[in-house]
């Protein structure tokens, strides 16, 4: 069973990688597609304070033991939320990992969010089966369209998870926009926070 799941995941990743070479939309075209709805946005949490790393994750509600958003990151998250509102990009749901830097990103941008344990930060996990479950979980999220086709889903998570699930690497605060598809989520392009700024 486990081997079959692994083979299925590898096949899906190969399909996704095969579409990675397709021409990506520029920022304006991506914003217009988001305005139409039906997409999934993977947002790597906003900028963090790199002088402070994760050192105690025994209590995930205690942010003191984690690497958290910097002052710039909190402002960055607010600006992205304002950018979505300014451009009329409707959001059905905001899903985040349980790390403080992720849910705070969702909070400062959109106010409401829901924590999903399947978005847990991959580098912390050493158990191979659990790592596969997290990767498969993110693929499912990227390929699950919003119930309202005129809205979008925002997933706030971590870099390594996205690299393993979709072979896409983005910086803190950047967004990768996916279109759910029968053959797996298709990357349409990426956005930087400044792309959502007012003209």
C-alpha positions in Angstrom: 0.0 0.0 0.0 2.8 2.4 1.0 4.7 1.6 -2.2 1.6 2.2 -4.3 1.1 5.6 -2.6 4.7 6.5 -3.2 4.4 5.5 -6.9 1.3 7.6 -7.2 2.9 10.6 -5.7 6.0 10.2 -7.9 3.8 10.0 -11.0 1.9 13.1 -9.9 5.1 15.0 -9.2 6.4 14.0 -12.7 3.3 15.4 -14.3 3.7 18.6 -12.4 7.4 18.8 -13.2 6.5 18.3 -16.8 4.3 21.4 -16.8 7.0 23.4 -14.9 8.6 24.3 -18.2 5.5 25.9 -19.6 5.5 29.7 -20.0 4.4 31.4 -16.8 2.1 34.4 -16.5 3.5 37.8 -15.6 2.3 39.6 -12.5 -0.6 41.5 -14.1 -1.9 38.4 -15.9 -1.7 36.5 -12.6 -3.7 39.2 -10.8 -6.3 39.1 -13.5 -6.6 35.3 -13.2 -6.9 35.6 -9.4 -9.7 38.2 -9.9 -11.6 35.5 -11.9 -11.2 33.0 -9.0 -10.8 29.2 -8.9 -7.1 29.2 -7.9 -4.9 28.1 -5.0 -2.2 30.5 -3.8 0.7 29.0 -1.9 2.2 31.9 0.2 5.5 31.3 1.8 5.1 33.1 5.1 6.2 36.7 5.3 9.7 37.8 6.2 11.1 36.5 9.5 13.8 37.5 12.0 16.7 35.3 10.9 18.6 36.0 14.1 16.3 33.8 16.0 15.7 30.2 14.8 13.3 27.4 15.9 14.7 25.9 19.1 11.7 24.7 21.2 8.7 23.3 19.4 7.3 21.3 22.3 4.4 23.8 22.6 3.4 25.2 19.2 1.3 27.8 20.9 4.4 29.3 22.5 5.9 31.5 19.9 9.0 32.2 22.0 10.7 29.0 20.9 10.2 29.7 17.2 11.6 31.9 14.4 8.9 34.6 14.0 7.9 37.4 11.7 10.1 40.5 11.7 8.6 44.0 11.9 9.1 44.1 8.1 7.3 40.7 7.8 4.2 41.9 9.7 4.0 45.0 7.5 4.6 42.8 4.4 1.7 40.6 5.4 -0.6 43.6 5.9 0.4 45.0 2.5 -0.4 41.7 0.8 -3.8 41.6 2.4 -4.5 45.2 1.3 -3.3 44.3 -2.2 -5.8 41.5 -2.4 -8.5 43.9 -1.4 -7.4 46.7 -3.7 -7.3 44.4 -6.7 -10.6 42.7 -5.9 -9.1 39.2 -5.3 -11.7 37.3 -3.4 -10.5 34.7 -0.9 -12.7 31.8 0.3 -10.4 30.4 2.9 -6.9 30.9 4.4 -5.1 27.8 5.6 -1.9 27.9 7.5 0.6 25.7 9.2 0.7 25.8 13.0 4.0 27.7 13.1 3.5 31.2 14.5 5.1 32.8 11.5 2.6 31.1 9.2 -0.7 31.8 11.1 0.5 35.4 11.9 1.0 35.9 8.2 -2.5 34.8 7.6 -3.8 36.9 10.5 -2.1 40.2 9.5 -3.2 39.8 5.9 -6.7 38.5 6.1 -7.8 38.4 9.8 -9.3 34.9 9.7 -7.4 31.7 9.1 -7.6 28.0 9.8 -4.6 25.9 11.0 -3.9 22.7 9.2 -1.5 20.2 10.7 -0.8 18.7 7.2 1.2 21.9 6.5 3.7 21.3 9.3 7.3 22.4 8.5 8.9 19.5 6.6 12.6 19.9 7.8 11.6 19.2 11.4 10.2 15.7 10.5 12.6 12.8 10.4 10.2 10.0 9.9 10.1 9.2 6.2 6.5 8.0 6.2 5.3 11.2 7.9 7.3 13.3 5.4 5.6 11.6 2.5 2.2 12.3 4.2 3.0 16.0 4.4 4.1 16.2 0.8 1.1 14.3 -0.4 -1.1 16.5 1.8 0.2 19.7 0.3 -0.3 18.3 -3.2 -3.9 17.7 -2.3 -4.3 21.2 -1.0 -2.8 22.7 -4.2 -5.1 20.7 -6.3 -8.4 21.3 -4.3 -10.3 24.2 -5.9 -12.4 26.6 -3.8 -16.1 25.7 -3.5 -17.0 29.1 -4.9 -15.3 29.2 -8.3 -15.2 33.0 -8.1 -13.0 32.9 -5.0 -9.5 31.6 -4.3 -7.8 29.6 -1.5 -4.6 30.9 0.2 -2.3 28.3 1.8 0.4 29.8 4.0 3.3 27.4 4.5 7.0 26.6 4.3 9.6 26.5 1.5 10.8 22.9 1.6 7.2 21.6 1.6 6.5 23.4 -1.6 9.8 22.4 -3.2 9.1 18.7 -2.5 5.4 18.9 -3.5 5.7 21.0 -6.6 9.4 21.5 -7.5 8.9 25.3 -6.9 11.2 27.5 -4.8 10.1 30.9 -3.6 11.5 33.5 -1.1 9.8 34.5 2.1 6.7 36.5 1.4 6.4 35.3 -2.2 3.4 33.5 -3.7 3.1 30.6 -6.1 -0.3 30.5 -7.9 -1.7 27.1 -8.9 -4.7 26.0 -11.0 -6.2 22.7 -9.9 -6.2 20.2 -12.7 -7.1 16.6 -13.4 -3.4 15.8 -13.9 -2.3 17.7 -10.8 -1.9 21.3 -9.8 -0.5 23.5 -12.5 1.8 26.4 -11.7 0.6 29.6 -13.4 3.4 31.8 -12.0 4.7 33.6 -8.9 4.0 36.9 -7.3 6.2 39.1 -5.1 4.5 41.2 -2.4 5.3 44.4 -4.3 3.4 43.1 -7.3 0.2 43.6 -5.4 0.9 47.2 -4.5 -1.2 50.1 -5.7 -0.2 51.5 -9.1 
